[in-house]
Every structure is written in structure tokens, then in C-alpha cells.
Amino acid sequence: MTDLGDRVAERPATRHRHFWTIPRRDALVGYLLVSPQLVGSALFVLLPLGLVVYYSLQEWNVLAGTFEFVGGDNYAKLLADPNMGQVLTSTALFSVGLVVLNLALALALAILLDQRLRGTTLFRTLFFSPVLVSLVAWTIVWQFLLQQDGGVNGLLGVAGVDGPNWLRGETTALLSVVVVQVVKNVGLNMVLFLAALQGVPRQLYEAAQLDGAGAWTRFLRITVPLISPTILLTSIITVVGSLQVFAQIAVLTQGGPGMSTTVLVYYLYQQAFQFRHLGYGATLSVLLFLIVAALTLLQWRLRRKWVFHES
Amino acid sequence: MSRRVKLALYALLCVLCVPFVFPTWWMVTSSVKPISDIFAFPPALVPSRFDFSTYGRVFELQPFGQQYLNSLYIAAVVTAGTMAVAAMAGYAFARVRFPGQNLLFLVVLVGLLIPSEVTIVPLFQMFHAAGMTDTHWPLILVPILGAPSVLATFIMRQFFITLPGELEEAARVDGLGRFGTFVRVALPLARPALGAVAIFTFLHSWNLYLEPIVFLSTPSKFTLPQALTQFVDAYGSPLWNVQLSAATMTALPVLVVFVLAQRQFIEGLAHTGLKG
């Protein structure tokens, strides 16, 4: 090892050969390689995170021109905010609906595509294609399709069903945003599930079948445990993603009707950038951060309990 | 599998396809329909005659060409920048030993827990203080260096960890330094992972909506997603046919490019780090 070290160290800087040992050179290169990411994290992640906590302690209204320290007042306001119950309910309904529907559909589609039928590559492409369509373009098209006299009700009409005005009813509006978002992004999880399913050794299924296990038992006892790392990963990505849905709501419903689709992110945007209550907006940001962090850590904890490890 | 089961599965797949395919089909065909066809009930699947006039209107109502260039160049710069930053950091965290490594990695990972919405208020304030609001800098710098690039770094690290150590030993014996090993040996092997990162990053930048509407106020600086929502008449009602033409121009090229390259990238997505 020392021989090798001397030989390599000899080339560029013979004067420093004793100081610039291989581990030291490695460390230097290591620091240089991570430095852009570290500086970026400090500047655009940690600093704003600190600032958002600091701002949340200020009464800061751009329109009124105020900026003064008020301690926990914004947090007291948060607790007393009459809209908060509705916002959190909408957020929870939206996230739960989106995560459940997305994961269930992704897994179902992946299983369907894993059936060794001819032409599944074509179907895979079709199911995946919305992932590639510009988000706002996708949402605008659905906004049109979901009108009272739009394409969705047109298709339902062919089947003899009289569809509602989707974006004007409280329940149907929330449901619409969930479905539009699921159809847009489910392809991503589907592809990840498909790769995981293809990694399950076929012999296991054959052996289980010989032992008399039915299709459902094979699914629960072989498939689910073996793809559990992928289930964990996709659920973390999907849960965090569900709390970030903004453009779809801004375009489709602007939070309405009433406040039925005003999820936390949208409420934050309204408070901070429409009503210019930046201090209160920062307080809502802190709440959003705590929810995301708590959910992610919770899922990471659960991993030990139900994720199957091969080794 | 019996014939009947196969047939049933195909039927199921076809029905399930409708919500995935119909909106895109409808967007593209409606953009060349005369307005009366757009509002036809039940919806017309193909145009009764072709009418391309709305495509011209798109460019009259807004500096759409400029906005298209804005989105393209921002996405290109962000993609290239993120690939560089993430490959370097991912390699260092995976293969190089240096003091404080694990702690620094944890610090970087904090970014994964932070939706960009959480930091939008202070970021706006910071860029405002630096005189960079209504410029493209926030849309370029934050994705490359901030929270969005952390996932890319994580993917690259997961990939580099799987490289066999013997490769690097061999490179070293051949007289390559650490940096040379990274550039000449590790990076060429990382093409699938880099491909996945590139696609993720491009789509993320291309779809960005909250940041542009917070940071930009001059129409000629807008990006496409923001521009798409601006095709409204004097009363604020959307000009559907113009909007659909603009949406088609935004969505179709990317869709076609990716569908042509889909083999590489769907498999790239599925087989890099992301398998957990």
C-alpha cells in the first residue's frame, strides 16, 4: 500500500510527497466533489429552513408594511384559525385518497402487465405516457373534460349516465383532483412495481403452487413480502408528493368550491402570496414541514416491522 | 393461460387505458378542430375538418416563442447542472473516505424532507434581497443546488455503491488519481443512473409551476406552464381552443421524444437505486 502510495504521489508534487498521502488526497478530492451540493444545501435548504422558523415569529404583512417580533402569536393564530379544521380535513382526505388509489392502481397495473401477454410493452407505454405530458397542459385538458358539458360526461352520457358538474360539487371536486393526479403519475410507481415483480424468482411461485397455495395466498405470502422494499419506497415518495400538489388545484379548482380543495400547500400560497401575510405563511410552512418530516420518519420506522430483507 | 382469460385481460387493459390515453388524444385533436367541434356533445373523437388558425393566435396573444425558449433553456441548464452536482456528490459519498462524511450526508439528506413549498417564502425574500426576482436565476439555482437535486445525489450514490471495488483498484494501479478514476472509470459506467436523473430533472423543471408564478412577473420571462394559464379573454374566461393549441405544443414534442426513447429510460428508472 505504501509502495503504491509513493508511486502515485510522486507524479505531480514531489515536494509534498510526505504530506499528500493517498488518504489525504482522497479526502481533499472528496470535499471538493461534495462542495457544490453542500454549499447549495446550506444556502437553499438549511438557511431558508432557519429563516422560515424566524419569519414565523414575526408579524409580517407586506401590504401593511409591518415586520415586528411577536413571538408565538402566529402559532396561536394557527390554533385559532377557523379555516384550519377544513384545510387539514381536505389535506388528509386528499392525501389518503391519492396514496391509496395511486399505490393500489400502480400495483394492479404492474401485475396485469406482468402476465406475459403479447403487446404489454405497448400498454406499458400508454399507461406511462401521462407522466411525460406537461403537468399544466394535462390539468387544463382535464379542466375542460370535467365541465358540465365536457368529455367525461359525454362518455358517461353514451353509457346512459347523467354525470354531475364535477368541479362544482364539494365531494366531486376533491375526487376529481385526486383522480386527475393519480392518472397523471401512477405510471411511475407502476414501472417501479413492475421491475420489482420481475425480480421475484418464478420458482417460488411454482413451489408454492405444488404445495397447493392459491393465487391469493401466493400474492400475499410471496409477492408482497418480496416487493416490500419497493412498496416502502413508493409509499414514501407518494405520501410526500401528495402533500405538494399545487398546480393541479390552482388550475382546476382554486381551492373551491368553498374550501373543499384548499389543501395546506394551497392555503399557504394564498396566505403568503395572495394576502401577503408572509409571517403567517411561514408558520404554515413550518406546519407543512413538521407533517412531512413526521410521516417520512414514521414510514422509515415501520420499515423494520414489515419490510422483508433478503440477507 | 386459456384463450378466454387472455381475451378478458386484453379487454380489461383496453378499458383501463381510456383515462390515460383519451385526454392526450383529445388535446391534440381538439387543437385542430373548429371551435364548434370542441363543444360538440357527445365529444368528437376526430376533427370534422382541420383548422390550424388557433396555432397562430397562440403567438399573437403572448410571446409564446420566447416562453418556449425560456422553458427549454432553463430545463437544459438545470438538467446538465444537476447531473454534474449529483454525480460528483453521489460518487464522493459512495466511494471516497473523508472525515465527517456520514454527518455531511445526513445534512444533505435533510433536503429530501423539505417540499419546495416549505422554503418558498424565505427563498423569495432571499432572491428579492439579491435583486433576482423576475429573473430566471431562482428557477436555475435552486433546483441545481437545493432540495430538488438531493434526490438525484441519492440516486447516484445508490448506484456508485454497487460498483465493484476492484475496478477502482485497477484504475489506481494504472496510475489514475481519485479524480481521474471518477471521471474515466466510474462516470462512464453510471450512464443508466445519469439517464434516470436527467429524465427526472428535465420533467421536474419543465413542469415547475409554483416557483415561476411566485418569482416571475413579466410575460416575456414566463415559462410554459405559467404561460398556458394566461390564455384568457377580457373577462378572465379561458380561450379553450387557443389554450389547447398551446398545451399541445408544450406537451407533444416531449411526449414524442420520450416515447421514442422509452426503452432506455423506463428500464433506467426501474433499475437504478430507486429499487430501494
Interface residues (C-beta under 8 A of the other chain):
Chain A: L4 R7 V8 R11 P23 R25 D26 A27 V29 G30 Y31 L33 V34 P36 Q37 L38 V39 G40 S41 L43 F44 V45 L46 L47 P48 L49 L51 V52 Y55 L109 L112 Q115 L117 F123 R124 T125 L126 F127 F128 S129 P130 V131 L132 V133 S134 L135 V136 A137 W138 I140 V141 W142 Q143 F144 L145 D149 G150 G151 G154 L155 G157 V158 V179 V183 G187 L188 V191 L192 L194 A195 A196 G199 P229 T230 L232 L233 V240 L243 Q244 F246 A247 A250 V251 V265 L268 Y269 A272 F273 L278 G281 A282 S285 V286 L288 F289 V292 A293 T296
Chain B: M1 K6 L9 Y10 L12 L13 L16 C17 V18 P19 F20 V21 F22 P23 T24 W26 M27 F39 F41 P42 P43 A84 V85 A86 M88 A89 Y91 A92 F93 V96 R97 F98 P99 Q101 L104 V107 V108 V110 G111 L112 L113 I114 P115 S116 E117 V118 T119 I120 V121 P122 L123 Q125 M126 L141 V142 I144 L145 G146 A147 S149 V150 T153 R172 V173 G175 G177 R178 F179 F182 L203 W206 N207 Y209 L210 I213 V214 L224 P225 Q226 L228 T229 P238 W240 Q243 L244 A247 T248 T250 A251 V254 L255 F258 V259 Q262 I266 L269 A270 H271 L274 K275 G276
